[in-house]
Each structure stands twice: as structure tokens, then as C-alpha cells.
Amino acid sequence: MADQSHAAETVAETGHAEVAHHGYDHFYQDPSFWVGTAIIVFFLLIIWKKIPGMVGKMLDEKSEEIAAQLDNAQTLREEASSLLAKYQREQRDAEKTAAKLLAQAEAEVELLAGEAKVHIDEMISRRTKLAEQKIAQAEANALKEIQQVAVSVAGAAARELIADNMKKADRDALIKSDIEKLDSQLH
């Protein structure tokens, strides 16, 4: 009863009724008790549901997957290195082949240029000889024509001179002797 009178006095003084705290009541109202209890229950649930094993298994699977990806990346890197080396060899071989082809082409060009020069020299020589022959033939033809003209002119001049200087009797005697020569050649 003394507790009740003390409670009544407290209500009169403060205006609030205080609940009597017994030893166990205070324990359940403490927030640290509930936080501790929740943490313990949480860890018990984690262990009971085998969460650490599942997390470990997931981490192992993830590490295996990463290891497989690293192995695959290493394999791809080695393949890429081998392909790069192959392409570099092929490029060097192609450059050597191109250099050989270029040297051959230059040699062929020089050979063809030499043959063309010889061919051109032969053609010029033939054409020069042909032109010289044509010139010589033209000169010979011109000389013949000049001689024929000279003979014609000389014959005409001689006839005129002879006709002017010769008498009729001399002419008749000359014609007669020419006819006799012709007759003797024919018989």
C-alpha cells in the first residue's frame, strides 16, 4: 500500500501516472534489448537457412566464371597475337614480292626500251636508204630527162643549122646515102 500512496503522490505532483517498474518490465522496454534480439534472430535465420553456404557457392561460381572469362581472354589474346604475327609475315612477304615484281618490270621496261631503240634505228636506217634510193632514182630520171631535152634541143638546133647551111643537092645526096645504108643493113 505504501507503493500505491507513493504513486498517488506522484500523480498529484506531476499530473501523470507512472507505471510501477518491476525488474522484468524495464528489461522489455529497453530498445537495446530489441536490437540485440533482432540481430541474434537475424544471424540465427542466416545460419538456419544456410545463407553463408549459398553466398559462398555464389562467390565460387562467380570466381569460376571470372576464371573462365580470363582463360578465354588469354586464349583470344594468344590467337590475336598469332594472327598479328601471321599478317605481319604476310605483309613482309607481300612487300618482298612487290619489290621483286617492280624490279622485273623495270628490267622488262629497259629491255623493251632497248629493243624499241634498235627497232627505231633499223627503221630510220631503212627509210634513209629508201629515201637515198628514191633521190638517186629521181636524180637519174632528171638526168635522163635533161639529156633527152638536151639531145632534142641539140638535134633541133643541128637540123636548123644544117638546114640553113646545106644546099639542096647536098641534102639529096645525104638522103640517098642514108637510104643506101638502110638497104644494105636490111639485106
C-alpha positions in Angstrom: 0.0 0.0 0.0 2.8 2.3 0.6 3.6 1.9 -3.1 0.1 3.0 -4.0 0.2 6.0 -1.9 3.6 6.9 -3.4 2.1 6.5 -6.8 -0.9 8.7 -5.9 1.5 11.4 -4.6 3.5 11.3 -7.8 0.3 11.6 -9.9 -0.7 14.6 -7.8 2.7 16.2 -8.2 3.4 15.6 -11.8 0.0 15.1 -13.2 0.9 11.8 -14.8 0.5 8.4 -13.6 3.7 6.4 -13.6 3.6 2.8 -14.1 5.3 0.8 -11.5 8.5 -0.6 -12.8 9.2 -4.1 -11.7 12.5 -5.8 -12.6 11.3 -7.5 -15.8 9.1 -4.7 -17.1 12.1 -2.4 -17.5 14.0 -5.1 -19.4 11.5 -5.5 -22.3 11.1 -1.8 -22.8 14.8 -1.2 -23.3 15.5 -0.6 -27.1 18.9 -2.2 -27.0 17.3 -5.5 -25.9 15.2 -5.5 -29.0 18.1 -4.5 -31.3 20.2 -7.3 -29.8 17.4 -9.8 -30.0 16.8 -8.8 -33.7 20.5 -9.2 -34.5 20.7 -12.6 -32.9 17.5 -13.7 -34.6 18.8 -12.4 -37.9 22.1 -14.3 -37.6 20.2 -17.4 -36.5 18.0 -17.2 -39.5 21.0 -16.7 -41.8 22.7 -19.8 -40.4 19.5 -21.8 -40.3 18.7 -21.0 -44.0 22.4 -21.7 -44.9 22.9 -18.3 -46.4 26.7 -18.3 -45.8 26.9 -21.5 -47.9 24.8 -20.1 -50.6 26.8 -16.8 -50.6 30.0 -18.9 -50.7 28.6 -21.0 -53.5 27.6 -17.9 -55.5 31.0 -16.4 -54.9 32.7 -19.7 -56.0 30.5 -19.8 -59.2 31.3 -16.1 -59.9 35.0 -16.7 -59.4 34.9 -19.8 -61.7 33.0 -17.7 -64.3 35.6 -14.9 -64.0 38.5 -17.5 -64.2 36.8 -19.0 -67.4 36.5 -15.5 -68.9 40.2 -14.8 -68.0 41.2 -18.1 -69.7 39.0 -17.2 -72.7 40.6 -13.7 -72.8 44.1 -15.2 -72.6 43.2 -17.7 -75.4 41.8 -14.8 -77.5 44.9 -12.7 -76.8 47.2 -15.6 -77.9 45.1 -16.1 -81.1 45.2 -12.4 -81.8 49.0 -12.3 -81.3 49.4 -15.3 -83.6 47.1 -13.7 -86.2 49.1 -10.4 -85.9 52.4 -12.2 -86.4 50.9 -14.1 -89.4 49.6 -10.9 -91.0 53.0 -9.2 -90.4 54.8 -12.1 -92.1 52.3 -11.9 -95.0 52.8 -8.2 -95.3 56.6 -8.6 -95.3 56.3 -11.4 -97.9 54.0 -9.2 -100.0 56.4 -6.3 -99.8 59.3 -8.6 -101.0 57.1 -9.9 -103.8 56.1 -6.4 -104.8 59.8 -5.3 -104.8 60.7 -8.3 -107.0 57.8 -7.6 -109.4 58.9 -3.9 -109.6 62.5 -4.9 -110.3 61.3 -7.3 -113.0 59.0 -4.7 -114.5 61.9 -2.2 -114.6 64.2 -4.8 -116.2 61.5 -5.5 -118.8 61.0 -1.8 -119.5 64.7 -1.4 -120.0 64.8 -4.4 -122.3 61.7 -3.2 -124.3 63.2 0.3 -124.5 66.5 -1.1 -125.8 64.6 -3.2 -128.4 62.4 -0.3 -129.4 65.5 1.9 -129.8 67.1 -0.8 -132.0 63.9 -1.2 -134.0 63.6 2.6 -134.4 67.3 2.8 -135.5 66.7 0.0 -138.0 63.5 1.7 -139.3 65.3 5.0 -139.6 68.2 3.3 -141.5 65.8 1.5 -143.9 63.8 4.7 -144.5 67.1 6.7 -145.0 68.3 4.1 -147.5 64.9 4.1 -149.3 64.9 7.9 -149.4 68.5 7.9 -150.7 67.5 5.3 -153.4 64.5 7.5 -154.4 66.7 10.5 -154.5 69.3 8.7 -156.7 66.5 7.4 -158.9 65.0 10.9 -159.2 68.4 12.3 -160.0 68.9 9.6 -162.7 65.4 10.3 -164.1 66.1 14.0 -164.1 69.5 13.5 -165.7 67.9 11.3 -168.4 65.2 13.9 -169.0 67.8 16.6 -169.1 69.9 14.5 -171.6 66.8 13.9 -173.7 65.9 17.5 -173.7 69.5 18.4 -174.5 69.5 15.8 -177.3 66.2 17.1 -178.6 67.4 20.7 -178.4 70.8 19.8 -179.9 69.1 17.8 -182.7 66.7 20.6 -183.4 69.4 23.2 -183.4 71.6 20.9 -185.5 68.8 20.5 -188.0 68.2 24.1 -188.2 71.9 24.8 -188.7 72.2 22.1 -191.2 69.1 23.1 -193.0 70.2 26.7 -193.1 73.8 25.8 -194.3 73.1 22.9 -196.5 72.2 23.2 -200.1 69.5 21.2 -201.9 72.0 19.0 -203.8 73.9 18.2 -200.7 70.7 17.3 -199.0 69.6 15.0 -201.7 73.0 13.2 -201.7 72.8 12.8 -197.9 69.3 11.3 -198.1 70.4 9.0 -200.9 73.4 7.7 -199.0 71.2 7.2 -195.9 68.7 5.1 -197.9 71.6 3.0 -199.4 72.9 2.4 -195.8 69.5 1.3 -194.7 69.0 -1.0 -197.7 72.4 -2.6 -197.2 71.5 -3.3 -193.5 68.2 -4.8 -194.4 69.6 -7.2 -196.9 
